[in-house]
Amino acid sequence: MNNFTVKLGAITTGKNSFSFEIKDSFFEAFPFSDVEHADICAIATLDKDGDDISLNLTLDGQINELACDICTDQVSVKIAAETKLIIKRTDDDLVSTDEIFYIKKSENKVDLKHLIFELIILSVPNKRQHALDKQGNSTCNKEMVDLVNKYTQIKEKPSDPRWDALKSLN
């Protein structure tokens, strides 16, 4: 796996940008991830002003081989995401939040691997499906859609006659 650490001593006052290529090997460190295949460019921009460091992390690329929610075939999804954090150095053991990333004052580097992974996972769309064609029709595997529909049809249960009288009360 590539090195996703930034040496804080090497950054100068002002903006410092670092580019990372996210490939399939990146996800080997996260064995329980739904995402295993991707081609993503991550850019970390650290803006140093005295002791204050802000981090702007942007992602742009594609996640490959996700299961389509409609037909279960593999689908690729384009992602673009951005997050902003403040990096604070502390002597205390504080838990990082969505806005603040804490590191020990004794540490001279920050590992962005987990931040990048979290942003990728949060960028996966809730609904993963194949795109529509120019006519607005689904490009999903029709055979699989038919099989899914065949085995997931919900059979309506007959209603209880004791409760049928209540349906007429509006």
C-alpha positions in Angstrom: 0.0 0.0 0.0 1.2 3.5 -0.8 2.2 5.8 2.0 -0.7 8.1 3.0 1.1 10.0 5.7 2.0 13.7 5.6 5.0 14.9 7.6 3.9 18.0 9.5 7.4 19.3 9.8 7.7 19.3 6.0 4.8 21.6 5.4 5.3 25.3 5.1 3.1 28.3 6.0 0.4 28.5 3.5 -1.2 25.9 1.3 0.5 22.5 0.8 -1.1 20.0 -1.6 -0.5 16.2 -1.6 -2.0 13.9 -4.2 -2.8 10.2 -3.6 -3.9 7.5 -6.1 -6.4 5.1 -4.6 -6.3 1.7 -6.3 -7.6 -1.8 -5.4 -4.6 -2.4 -3.1 -5.7 0.5 -0.8 -8.7 -1.5 0.3 -6.7 -4.5 1.4 -6.2 -2.7 4.8 -10.0 -2.7 5.2 -11.1 -6.3 4.8 -14.7 -5.8 5.7 -15.4 -3.0 3.3 -18.1 -3.1 0.6 -15.7 -1.3 -1.7 -12.8 -3.3 -2.9 -12.1 -1.9 -6.4 -11.6 1.8 -7.2 -9.7 4.3 -9.2 -9.8 7.5 -7.2 -7.6 10.6 -6.9 -7.5 12.0 -3.4 -6.0 15.5 -2.9 -5.2 16.7 0.6 -4.6 20.4 0.9 -3.1 21.4 4.3 -3.2 25.1 5.0 -0.8 26.1 7.8 -1.1 29.3 9.7 1.2 29.4 12.7 0.2 26.4 14.8 -3.2 26.1 13.1 -3.5 23.5 10.3 -6.7 23.0 8.3 -7.2 20.1 6.0 -9.3 20.1 2.8 -9.6 16.5 1.4 -11.2 16.0 -2.0 -11.9 12.8 -3.9 -12.7 12.3 -7.6 -12.9 9.0 -9.3 -14.8 5.8 -9.7 -15.7 2.9 -7.5 -15.9 -0.4 -9.5 -17.6 -3.7 -9.0 -20.4 -2.7 -6.7 -23.5 -4.9 -6.7 -26.4 -3.3 -8.4 -29.4 -3.0 -6.1 -31.8 -3.9 -8.9 -30.2 -6.8 -10.8 -27.1 -7.7 -8.6 -24.7 -7.4 -11.5 -21.6 -5.4 -11.0 -21.8 -1.6 -11.6 -19.3 1.2 -11.5 -20.2 4.5 -9.7 -18.5 7.9 -10.1 -17.9 9.8 -6.9 -16.8 13.3 -6.0 -16.5 14.4 -2.4 -14.9 16.9 -0.2 -14.5 17.4 3.5 -12.8 20.0 5.7 -11.1 19.3 9.0 -9.0 21.2 11.5 -5.9 19.3 12.7 -5.2 20.1 16.4 -2.2 19.0 18.4 -2.8 18.0 22.0 -1.2 16.2 24.9 -4.5 14.7 25.9 -6.2 11.6 24.5 -9.1 13.2 22.7 -11.4 11.5 20.2 -11.5 13.2 16.8 -14.8 14.5 15.6 -16.3 15.3 12.2 -14.7 18.7 12.2 -11.5 18.3 14.4 -8.8 15.7 14.0 -6.6 15.4 17.1 -3.0 14.2 17.1 -0.4 14.1 19.8 2.0 17.0 20.0 4.9 14.5 20.0 3.8 13.2 16.5 5.4 14.7 13.5 3.1 13.1 10.9 -0.6 12.6 10.2 -1.9 9.4 8.5 -4.7 10.2 6.1 -5.5 6.6 5.2 -8.5 6.3 7.5 -9.9 9.7 6.7 -9.7 8.9 2.9 -11.3 5.6 3.5 -14.2 7.1 5.5 -14.8 9.7 2.9 -14.9 7.1 0.1 -17.4 5.0 2.1 -19.6 8.0 2.8 -19.5 8.9 -0.9 -21.0 5.6 -2.0 -24.5 6.4 -3.2 -27.4 4.9 -1.2 -28.9 3.5 -4.3 -26.4 1.6 -6.5 -27.9 0.9 -9.9 -27.0 0.9 -13.6 -27.6 4.1 -15.5 -30.6 4.6 -17.8 -30.1 4.5 -21.5 -31.0 7.5 -23.8 -34.6 6.4 -23.9 -34.8 6.3 -20.1 -34.9 2.5 -19.9 -32.9 0.5 -17.4 -29.6 -1.1 -18.5 -29.8 -3.7 -15.8 -29.5 -7.4 -16.6 -33.1 -8.3 -17.6 -32.6 -12.0 -16.8 -31.5 -11.2 -13.3 -34.3 -8.7 -12.8 -36.8 -11.3 -13.8 -35.3 -13.9 -11.4 -35.3 -11.4 -8.6 -38.9 -10.5 -9.2 -39.9 -14.1 -9.5 -38.5 -15.1 -6.1 -39.3 -11.9 -4.2 -43.0 -11.5 -5.0 -45.0 -10.8 -1.9 -48.1 -12.8 -1.7 -51.0 -11.0 -0.2 -52.5 -12.8 2.8 -56.3 -13.0 3.0 -57.7 -10.6 5.4 -59.3 -11.6 8.7 -63.1 -11.2 8.3 -63.4 -10.0 11.9 -61.4 -6.9 10.9 -63.1 -6.3 7.5 -65.9 -4.4 9.2 -63.5 -1.9 10.6 -62.3 -1.0 7.0 -65.6 0.5 6.2 -65.4 3.0 9.1 -63.9 6.2 7.7 
